[in-house]
Amino acid sequence: MGGGGQLISVYPEELTFEFELDRPSYCNLKIVNNTEHHVAFKVKTTSPRKYFVRPNTSVVQPWDSSTITVTLQAQNEYPPDMQCKDKFLLQSTKVPQSTDMDELPPDTFNKDGDKVIEELKLRVVYMAPSQSSHGNSEEDSGLTSSRSLEQCSDNLSMLKNLSIEEIQTVHHLKDERDAILQQNQQLQRELDVLKRRRNRKRDAGFSLTFTAFAGLVGLMVGFILNLMFSSSPTA
């Protein structure tokens, strides 16, 4: 399910985080350009110290899409009734094709003149870890439960032989592994963006080189023809 306006659509239309104490949580938003124009977007939040947004500004090519990763920083206490009042604002506007997606002009989202700035408001939802399995079929739930029980049994057997410090180390390593996997996914997306930008620059460079080469050939042909006519004997 998603929402949006004339310029862009966003999927999903709310940010859902699996909330656990002292652990970061992640949510991906897909931004889809609904137009034949280049569209810049910017993400704002009412709680900038709690969330890390990457990228928080960028440009989406015509009929293309971009993925935003929002990280909820590790929290040391549960919110009342697991309710969250934080809000996100997604602004978007048309920009020239030559706009650099990594260095948007400071006034890109200023509401002045005839510039159209679309704004989408997104709410935040916190979900307990046990809720993440809801919506699965009975068969999937049974298989998952069976596997979970087997894993828990194995884990308990292993944990009996570990000290408190070693158990804490295991949890810490698991958190680091999850964070590294998330960063690898984000880096892969950024690499794809860089490849697209390089291909666009390469195409532009080829067009300029071809134009210059064609002009040079034209000049040489004209010079040769002029030389031939000027050197031919007159009747």
Backbone torsions as a table, in degrees:
resi	resn	phi	psi	omega
1	MET	NA	138.3	-178.3
2	GLY	-146.0	168.7	177.8
3	GLY	-136.1	172.7	179.6
4	GLY	168.5	-172.3	-180.0
5	GLY	-126.8	-152.7	-178.4
6	GLN	-74.7	-33.1	-176.9
7	LEU	-84.2	-51.1	-175.9
8	ILE	-134.8	160.5	169.9
9	SER	-123.3	152.9	-178.7
10	VAL	-128.9	136.9	-179.0
11	TYR	-131.3	128.4	-10.8
12	PRO	-75.0	178.7	-175.8
13	GLU	-91.2	5.7	173.4
14	GLU	-145.6	153.3	-179.1
15	LEU	-94.8	120.0	-178.2
16	THR	-112.1	124.2	-179.2
17	PHE	-119.2	135.9	172.6
18	GLU	-82.4	107.2	-169.4
19	PHE	-89.3	121.4	172.1
20	GLU	-136.0	141.4	-179.5
21	LEU	-62.4	139.4	174.2
22	ASP	60.2	24.7	177.0
23	ARG	-137.0	136.9	176.3
24	PRO	-73.1	157.9	177.6
25	SER	-134.6	153.9	-172.8
26	TYR	-127.7	151.4	176.9
27	CYS	-145.8	133.3	178.7
28	ASN	-105.2	137.6	174.9
29	LEU	-118.1	133.7	177.1
30	LYS	-102.0	122.0	179.9
31	ILE	-103.0	121.4	-176.9
32	VAL	-113.3	126.7	177.0
33	ASN	-82.1	118.6	-177.0
34	ASN	-92.2	7.5	-171.6
35	THR	-125.3	175.1	175.7
36	GLU	-92.3	9.4	-179.7
37	HIS	-107.3	162.5	170.1
38	HIS	-78.6	132.1	-175.4
39	VAL	-124.5	127.0	176.2
40	ALA	-95.0	146.8	177.3
41	PHE	-133.2	156.6	177.9
42	LYS	-141.9	138.0	-178.0
43	VAL	-110.2	128.9	176.2
44	LYS	-123.8	155.2	177.4
45	THR	-141.2	153.9	179.0
46	THR	-76.5	-12.6	179.9
47	SER	-131.2	72.0	-174.9
48	PRO	-64.2	-22.0	179.8
49	ARG	-79.1	-17.5	-178.7
50	LYS	-90.0	-23.5	-171.5
51	TYR	-124.3	146.9	175.5
52	PHE	-119.4	120.1	-175.4
53	VAL	-112.2	127.2	179.7
54	ARG	-141.9	120.8	-9.5
55	PRO	-80.9	150.8	177.9
56	ASN	-91.0	-15.4	172.1
57	THR	-140.7	145.7	177.2
58	SER	-173.1	-178.5	178.4
59	VAL	-125.0	133.0	177.5
60	VAL	-105.4	128.7	-179.9
61	GLN	-70.7	163.1	-178.6
62	PRO	-54.3	130.8	176.9
63	TRP	59.5	18.4	-179.4
64	ASP	-105.2	-178.1	-179.9
65	SER	-139.5	163.2	178.2
66	SER	-142.6	148.1	-179.3
67	THR	-111.0	129.8	176.9
68	ILE	-106.3	133.2	174.4
69	THR	-106.2	120.5	179.4
70	VAL	-108.6	124.4	-179.1
71	THR	-108.5	123.8	171.7
72	LEU	-85.8	116.0	-178.8
73	GLN	-62.8	153.5	-179.3
74	ALA	-57.5	130.4	-179.3
75	GLN	-109.9	147.3	-177.2
76	ASN	-102.2	4.9	175.3
77	GLU	-154.3	152.5	179.9
78	TYR	-78.5	144.2	173.8
79	PRO	-72.7	155.7	-179.9
80	PRO	-58.0	124.7	178.0
81	ASP	57.3	22.1	-179.9
82	MET	56.8	27.9	178.2
83	GLN	-98.6	140.3	-179.1
84	CYS	-121.9	131.1	179.3
85	LYS	-101.0	3.7	179.8
86	ASP	-67.3	148.8	179.3
87	LYS	-132.7	152.5	174.3
88	PHE	-120.9	145.8	177.7
89	LEU	-123.3	125.8	179.9
90	LEU	-112.0	111.0	179.0
91	GLN	-98.7	146.2	178.7
92	SER	-146.8	150.0	179.5
93	THR	-159.4	154.9	178.1
94	LYS	-73.4	143.2	178.2
95	VAL	-136.3	159.1	177.4
96	PRO	-61.9	155.7	-178.9
97	GLN	-61.8	-29.0	-176.5
98	SER	-80.4	-1.2	-177.0
99	THR	-64.8	130.7	177.8
100	ASP	-77.0	122.0	-176.2
101	MET	-67.0	-19.2	-178.7
102	ASP	-96.6	-11.9	-178.2
103	GLU	-138.6	73.3	179.3
104	LEU	-71.6	141.8	175.8
105	PRO	-57.6	144.2	-176.7
106	PRO	-58.1	-28.5	-176.2
107	ASP	-95.1	15.9	-175.8
108	THR	-56.6	-39.3	-174.4
109	PHE	-108.0	17.6	174.4
110	ASN	-73.2	134.0	-179.6
111	LYS	-88.8	84.5	179.5
112	ASP	-137.1	153.0	178.5
113	GLY	63.3	-139.9	-179.3
114	ASP	-94.2	8.8	-178.4
115	LYS	-65.7	134.6	179.1
116	VAL	-101.4	121.4	177.1
117	ILE	-115.1	112.8	176.1
118	GLU	-87.2	144.3	-179.3
119	GLU	-131.8	129.8	176.7
120	LEU	-119.9	130.3	179.1
121	LYS	-100.3	131.8	-179.3
122	LEU	-121.5	133.9	178.1
123	ARG	-95.0	165.1	-177.8
124	VAL	-113.3	136.2	179.8
125	VAL	-124.6	130.0	174.9
126	TYR	-98.9	136.6	-178.5
127	MET	-127.5	133.2	176.9
128	ALA	-69.2	148.6	-177.9
129	PRO	-54.7	-33.9	-177.7
130	SER	-68.5	-20.2	-178.6
131	GLN	-78.4	-15.8	-173.1
132	SER	-65.6	-20.3	-178.6
133	SER	-89.7	-4.8	-179.1
134	HIS	-65.3	146.8	177.8
135	GLY	95.1	-8.5	177.5
136	ASN	-79.0	157.9	177.4
137	SER	-71.6	164.3	-179.3
138	GLU	-63.3	-37.1	-179.2
139	GLU	-66.2	-46.2	178.6
140	ASP	-62.1	-40.7	-179.2
141	SER	-64.4	-39.5	179.7
142	GLY	-65.3	-43.3	178.5
143	LEU	-63.8	-42.5	-179.2
144	THR	-63.4	-43.0	-179.4
145	SER	-63.9	-42.0	179.9
146	SER	-62.3	-45.3	179.2
147	ARG	-65.2	-38.8	-179.7
148	SER	-63.8	-40.0	179.2
149	LEU	-64.6	-40.1	178.3
150	GLU	-64.0	-43.0	179.9
151	GLN	-65.8	-41.4	-179.9
152	CYS	-62.9	-40.6	178.9
153	SER	-61.7	-45.2	178.3
154	ASP	-63.6	-41.3	-178.6
155	ASN	-65.7	-40.0	179.6
156	LEU	-64.3	-40.6	178.7
157	SER	-61.5	-39.3	-179.1
158	MET	-72.5	-40.5	-176.3
159	LEU	-67.3	-25.8	179.5
160	LYS	-61.4	-29.1	-176.5
161	ASN	-94.0	3.9	-177.8
162	LEU	-107.9	150.6	174.5
163	SER	-82.8	170.7	179.4
164	ILE	-61.3	-41.7	180.0
165	GLU	-62.1	-40.5	-179.8
166	GLU	-68.4	-37.6	177.3
167	ILE	-63.7	-43.7	177.8
168	GLN	-61.7	-37.8	178.6
169	THR	-64.3	-40.7	178.5
170	VAL	-61.3	-45.9	178.5
171	HIS	-62.2	-40.7	-179.5
172	HIS	-64.3	-42.0	179.1
173	LEU	-65.3	-37.5	177.8
174	LYS	-64.2	-42.7	177.5
175	ASP	-61.7	-42.6	179.1
176	GLU	-64.3	-39.2	178.3
177	ARG	-61.6	-45.3	179.5
178	ASP	-61.9	-41.3	179.9
179	ALA	-65.8	-39.9	179.8
180	ILE	-66.1	-40.9	177.9
181	LEU	-61.6	-41.0	178.8
182	GLN	-65.6	-41.7	178.8
183	GLN	-65.2	-38.0	178.3
184	ASN	-62.2	-40.6	177.7
185	GLN	-63.7	-41.6	179.4
186	GLN	-66.7	-41.1	178.3
187	LEU	-62.5	-37.2	178.1
188	GLN	-64.1	-40.2	177.8
189	ARG	-65.3	-41.3	178.9
190	GLU	-66.1	-35.1	177.5
191	LEU	-64.5	-38.8	177.2
192	ASP	-62.6	-40.3	177.9
193	VAL	-63.1	-43.7	179.6
194	LEU	-63.4	-37.7	178.0
195	LYS	-63.7	-42.3	178.4
196	ARG	-63.6	-40.7	178.8
197	ARG	-64.8	-41.3	179.9
198	ARG	-64.1	-39.5	179.0
199	ASN	-65.0	-38.5	178.3
200	ARG	-65.1	-43.0	178.5
201	LYS	-64.8	-37.7	179.7
202	ARG	-64.8	-41.3	178.1
203	ASP	-63.8	-40.9	179.4
204	ALA	-65.6	-41.8	178.9
205	GLY	-63.4	-38.9	178.4
206	PHE	-64.3	-41.4	-179.9
207	SER	-61.7	-44.1	179.3
208	LEU	-65.5	-41.6	179.1
209	THR	-64.0	-42.1	179.9
210	PHE	-65.0	-41.0	179.2
211	THR	-62.9	-44.2	179.3
212	ALA	-64.2	-41.2	179.8
213	PHE	-64.4	-43.8	179.4
214	ALA	-62.4	-40.3	177.8
215	GLY	-64.0	-41.1	179.4
216	LEU	-64.3	-42.5	177.8
217	VAL	-61.9	-40.7	178.7
218	GLY	-61.2	-42.2	178.5
219	LEU	-64.4	-41.3	179.9
220	MET	-65.0	-42.7	178.4
221	VAL	-63.4	-42.7	178.2
222	GLY	-62.6	-41.0	179.4
223	PHE	-63.7	-43.3	-179.3
224	ILE	-64.7	-44.8	178.7
225	LEU	-62.4	-41.0	179.7
226	ASN	-63.7	-39.0	-179.3
227	LEU	-67.1	-39.7	-179.1
228	MET	-65.2	-45.1	-179.3
229	PHE	-68.4	-36.7	-179.0
230	SER	-72.5	-25.8	-178.3
231	SER	-93.3	-8.9	179.6
232	SER	-73.0	142.7	-178.2
233	PRO	-68.8	141.6	178.5
234	THR	-82.5	149.0	-178.1
235	ALA	-70.2	NA	NA
